[in-house]
């Protein structure tokens, strides 16, 4: 699903990503960990075709994401920091807008079914301005359900969620993966991130310094490796 | 309705609904129009001949100043919650978004123009009804030209830090042909002459509209992608 080779992204002389290569198969889940400013969001935005890498090659869903971003966009969806929610539209109006813009079925029944799936059916006609951060994230995920995305990119999806919200989101992501979807999750949340991933990668200084199967890593091992690789040896988190 | 037309309509529907609920732009624009009219009233005084001579220019000064406020805000709603990213990632021809935004801006400008004309009629005791068909034709062409450039530059500057400064600096020189032709054609119409007498200006206006519209449609995707 994703084949990235030697990706590099610089802003002026400053490299944000440096020689990043990764491969992710269909139906796999990858969690990206790393301190702030190490390039997690930049990497997600490059995979999403929102940013062009300075150099390197990237194929997503079989197409060249740098040369033919349009060919890639139909296969992916993204839930970033902003969640693409219009505050003055209701939940169902937001879904209708994105469904039509994405060329998808915008029938009332389909939209309400998507809201039901993310447990927002009772708030379908409420304006998004009144929603909590967790509700806005659910609304964004309802938008994902309307599409046929095979790759879902999430940037800090667990931030601002309570325990129940995190559990619900983890289950949602696992069910997306169980249906054959591919996940890339950038997060600071070790336990939630590892819980939805097949692989865990740590980014530090714009480079992937660790990429291992999640089953091979206990949470304590991961924390220790993170401290050594991302924060410097001997640093306790 | 084709997929393209549905997407154009969806953008208009979304912006109209947002504006109806927030009333952010129209309230400000109507209040701004009222302020402008007070300023014009004080500047020109009660002398009828001075008012009539300056009227075409004043009308378009009011329209362009209101347009500067309206067009500059067109894409700001897309910055909230990163909706801009969503628009970039939507598959298909991005010019549908431009045309939807343009249609929304034309609608806003029509409301502003109707309010401004009504205020001019009240403040300066002018009866526009005998020249209304000709005036409507000139206003339609002029508004389309202003909105075509304004919508495009609204998108160009929306992602910039100094957008409030850059937007008028970019827009005003670009709309000089539209303003020149619109003011001159309005002068002809308000003088009671037939619309055909302003034929050359109207042709220039139509040509400028066409050029701006085509440039907007062709370049919007690159603007959106940044």
Interface residues (C-beta under 8 A of the other chain):
Chain A: X48 X49 X50 X70 X73 X74 X76 X77 X78 X80 X81 X82 X83 X84 X85 X86 X87 X88 X89 X93 X96 X97 X98 X100 X101 X102 X103 X127 X136
Chain B: X3 X6 X7 X10 X11 X13 X14 X17 X18 X21 X22 X77 X80 X81 X82 X83 X85 X86 X87 X88 X89 X90 X91 X92
